[in-house]
Amino acid sequence: MIKLLFVLETRSSNRSDWMYIKSTIDYFYKPRTFALDKIFATSKTELIQQDVKIKSKINDSDREVKVILVTDYDRDEELNNRIEKHCEINNYDLVWMNLDVEDVYLGRQVPSNQKKSEAINFQSKKHKLLPRLTGLGNNTPLKSRHTTNLLIVLDKYISRN
């Protein structure tokens, strides 16, 4: 069995990005024949500084671990390129959310103080909302707003319903 280790650009106290991703996995990829784990980073810069935690989780696992970095697409091309290079060097998968996770799942950006409540609301309606989302499996998420390559990355490792 495989373990998917998500490294997310979100606050550990908030976990809103994880709520959307977990909802997506639960909706499209039941029943579970895989394990999930996560590491939270508060910024894009911190996102690529998690190698010690990642290696520790890999060493502690009795399964094959696939690392998936999840980040928003910001207009900072230099930082975006550093993240891509870091993933390439370490053989991590990279999931882009363009412009951010709320923009992908809700079609709009959300103020920071409302992110958690919006994510909880989404979770309660996921069975109605997820089938309507068309941008979850985009090969080129950096070219189109409201898109991500999340399903493409997940499909490499786990089977859909």
N, C-alpha and C positions, 0 to 999 in steps of 0.2 A: 504494500500500500504506500501511497505517496502522502507527503505532508506539504501543503502550500503555506509558505511563510510570507505574509504580507508586511511590507514596511511602508507605513502610511504617513503622509504629511498631514497630521491632525493632532490636536492636543489630546493627551490621554484622559483628561478630565471630561472632554467633550465627546470624543469617539464618533462624531457624526458621520465621517467618511466611512468608517467601518460598518455603521448601520446600513448604509446603502449597499455596500459591497456584499455584506452578509445576506441581506434580503435578496439580492440578485442570485447569489449562489444557492440559497434555499429554494428559490423559485425555479431556476433552470436546471439544477443539478441534483435533484433528489433521486434515489436515496444515496446516502453517503457511503462512499467506498474510499474515502480520503479523510485526512485530518487537516485542521486549520490552526494557524497560529498567527500572531501579529506583534509588531513592534511599532510604537508611535514616535514620531519625530515632530517637533513643533515648527520646523521650517524646512525649506528646500535644502539649505546648506547643511542642516543637521541630518537630513535624510541620507546624505552620502557619507555620514560619519558614524554609521551604525554597524560597521563591520565586526567589531568585537562582540556585540550582542548577537549578530547574525551567526557568527562562527560558533558561539556558545550554544545557541539553539540547535544548530545543525549537529554539533557534537553530542548534545543531550538526546537527540532523537534516534529512535530505532527504525525509522523509515527514511526513504529517499526524500530529501527536502528540496523543493523548488522555491527560490526566492523571487518575489514579485514586488517591485517598488511601484507605488501608486502616488502620483503627484498631479497637481494642477498645472495647466499650461499657462505660464506667465510670459510676458513679452521680454523677459530677460534672456535673450538668446545665448549669451555666454554661460549662464548658469544652466539653462536647458541642455546645452552641449556638454557641459561637465557631467551632468546626471547621465546622459546617454552614454558617454565614454566610460563612466564608472560602472554602469550596468554591463556594457560590452566586455570590459576587462574582467569583471567578476562572474560573468555568465549568469547575470540576473535578468529576469524579464522586466520590462518597463511598461506600465499602464499610464497613459496620459488621460486626464480629464480636462476637456476644453470647454469652457474656460476654467471651471472648477466642478466639483462633484455635484453641487446643487444646480449648476447650470445644465449639466447633463441630465440629471434626474427630474428636476422641476421646471427646467426651461428658463430659469432666471437665477440671478445671484441673490444671496441672502445675507443680511447683516450678521456679523459675528455673534451677537447676543441672541439670535433667533435660530442658529444652525441646529442646535440639539433638538429643540422643539419641532422644527420642520422635519428632521430626520425621523423622530418618533412618530409623527403624523404620517409620514410616508410609509413606515413599516406597517402601520395599522391598515393601510390601503394598498399594499404592494400587489395583491392579486388582481386588483383593478388597474393599477397604474403601470406595472411592468410590461404587460402585453402591448401597451400602446407606445412604448419607447422604441424608436427606430434607430437611435444612435449608439447603441451599446456594443455593436460589433463592427466598428468602422476601421478599415485598414489604414486610413490616413487621418487620424483624429486631429492632427495639428492644422489641417486645412479647413476644417468645418467646425463651427461652434455647436454646442450641445451634443458633442460626440466623444466617444472613448473607444479604445481597443480592448476593453476588459474581456468581453466574451471570446474574442480571438485568442487571447492569451490563455484563458481558462480552458478553452477547447483543446489546447495542446496537451493538457494533462488529465482532464476528467471528462466523463461522458455526460451528455445531457439526458434529460428524462426521455 
